[in-house]
């Protein structure tokens, strides 16, 4: 089963859990006395793709939870009355894949669902002139942006143009733009833009978003978020 690890989150204010298949209350024990666990600004929890089950009692350890990222589309959560009340009171945003446990969880308990970030393409050689990665990312309000990350070894990153670039997309881009339009939003991407079009992943997720009505699906009974 492996040893479960709960550490400070990557790209989120909160924690990431990974390294095992079952997440339990005891796995949060190290952080029990840390103020991070009850951050008044809110805590996000990321569940790694290896996690298959979250047992009851875990989420009570993070009473200010506001966002839950579920990488495993089949991950199950033991939803007790206390957890349901906590999630609904905090207006928790569930992040995951379309047609997954995450979306079903949000639908069943009247929460909000937002798609996880989606890697669209990766080109180049890390050891030569760098590896370019394009990712479709989302803000909590559902708005999207393209993120390009050029990864190079050592100090060579700066000399070959390594670094990161983010470009906000129109709210209705999946309705009004083609995959080619989106990929070519920055002309200098060249090979990376072609890869985004040719592998079909961008077109596929845009088509799915159109059929779903967006990347942010609000199943809550509230008319607007509290944040």
Helices and strands as residue ranges (DSSP letters): E 5-8, E 14-18, E 22-23, G 25-31, G 35-38, E 43-47, E 53-54, G 59-61, E 65-70, E 76-77, H 81-89, E 93-96, H 101-108, E 112-115, E 118-125, E 130-138, E 144-151, H 156-159, E 163-168, H 173-176, H 179-183, G 187-189, H 191-198, H 201-212, E 216-218
